[in-house]
Structures are given as C-alpha cells and as structure tokens.
Amino acid sequence: MRLRLIDIEYKDLEEDEMIERIRRIYIEEYGKELSVNVDVFNSFGSSVFKYDESSYDGTSIHFYT
C-alpha cells in the first residue's frame, strides 16, 4: 500500500480525487473499506512553505477518526 500511495502522490491529483484513490487502494489491498477520515496536505500549494528555502516538497496523508 505504501508504494501505491507514493505513486499517486506524483500524479498531481486534486485532493478529492486523491482521497478517493486512497480509499480504493485500501479496499484493494485489505479487502475492506477504510473506516476513518482522510486529510491530504501538499506542501507545494501551502502558503506556509511559500518562501521556504529548504526545497521541501511533499504530501502528508492523515488518517483519523
């Protein structure tokens, strides 16, 4: 599952589409629906990292109830 999540990170998907694919991948990998909420944070579009000189660009996926 981890590699599949990394793969979709690089597809420049909208947040809703990415969450839908995460849920689909979970079903395919584990045979059951993901029963938690999912948030996706991409540093690329964040104003927090707008002037950051670290060159950090990543995606965080938060699963919570």
One Martini backbone bead per residue (centre of mass of N, CA, C, O) as a GRO file, in nm:
protein
   65
    1MET     BB    1   0.057   0.063  -0.020
    2ARG     BB    2   0.285   0.267   0.000
    3LEU     BB    3   0.367   0.268  -0.303
    4ARG     BB    4   0.089   0.359  -0.409
    5LEU     BB    5   0.088   0.632  -0.262
    6ILE     BB    6   0.341   0.745  -0.389
    7ASP     BB    7   0.240   0.735  -0.681
    8ILE     BB    8  -0.009   0.939  -0.647
    9GLU     BB    9   0.152   1.192  -0.562
   10TYR     BB   10   0.267   1.233  -0.880
   11LYS     BB   11  -0.035   1.306  -1.028
   12ASP     BB   12  -0.175   1.578  -0.963
   13LEU     BB   13  -0.416   1.567  -0.765
   14GLU     BB   14  -0.688   1.622  -0.631
   15GLU     BB   15  -0.795   1.577  -0.320
   16ASP     BB   16  -1.051   1.408  -0.379
   17GLU     BB   17  -0.912   1.203  -0.570
   18MET     BB   18  -0.700   1.103  -0.370
   19ILE     BB   19  -0.895   0.994  -0.157
   20GLU     BB   20  -1.038   0.794  -0.341
   21ARG     BB   21  -0.782   0.627  -0.406
   22ILE     BB   22  -0.711   0.548  -0.120
   23ARG     BB   23  -0.971   0.389  -0.069
   24ARG     BB   24  -0.935   0.188  -0.304
   25ILE     BB   25  -0.663   0.072  -0.221
   26TYR     BB   26  -0.752  -0.039   0.051
   27ILE     BB   27  -0.955  -0.240  -0.060
   28GLU     BB   28  -0.753  -0.397  -0.241
   29GLU     BB   29  -0.550  -0.476  -0.002
   30TYR     BB   30  -0.780  -0.551   0.253
   31GLY     BB   31  -1.104  -0.595   0.182
   32LYS     BB   32  -1.182  -0.306   0.305
   33GLU     BB   33  -1.302  -0.034   0.436
   34LEU     BB   34  -1.229   0.285   0.517
   35SER     BB   35  -1.308   0.400   0.867
   36VAL     BB   36  -1.181   0.690   0.803
   37ASN     BB   37  -1.046   0.983   0.790
   38VAL     BB   38  -0.913   1.207   0.524
   39ASP     BB   39  -0.610   1.391   0.482
   40VAL     BB   40  -0.450   1.632   0.258
   41PHE     BB   41  -0.106   1.752   0.239
   42ASN     BB   42   0.048   2.001   0.032
   43SER     BB   43   0.331   2.197   0.015
   44PHE     BB   44   0.314   2.338  -0.263
   45GLY     BB   45   0.027   2.506  -0.188
   46SER     BB   46   0.155   2.635   0.059
   47SER     BB   47   0.208   2.927   0.242
   48VAL     BB   48   0.417   2.823   0.450
   49PHE     BB   49   0.631   2.736   0.194
   50LYS     BB   50   0.678   2.976  -0.005
   51TYR     BB   51   0.976   3.083   0.143
   52ASP     BB   52   1.118   2.822   0.145
   53GLU     BB   53   1.469   2.695   0.128
   54SER     BB   54   1.457   2.362   0.145
   55SER     BB   55   1.282   2.215  -0.095
   56TYR     BB   56   1.030   2.120   0.015
   57ASP     BB   57   0.824   1.837  -0.117
   58GLY     BB   58   0.509   1.719   0.001
   59THR     BB   59   0.299   1.455   0.141
   60SER     BB   60   0.022   1.435   0.363
   61ILE     BB   61  -0.140   1.163   0.539
   62HIS     BB   62  -0.446   1.170   0.729
   63PHE     BB   63  -0.563   0.949   0.976
   64TYR     BB   64  -0.899   0.970   1.124
   65THR     BB   65  -1.176   0.985   1.387
   0.00000   0.00000   0.00000
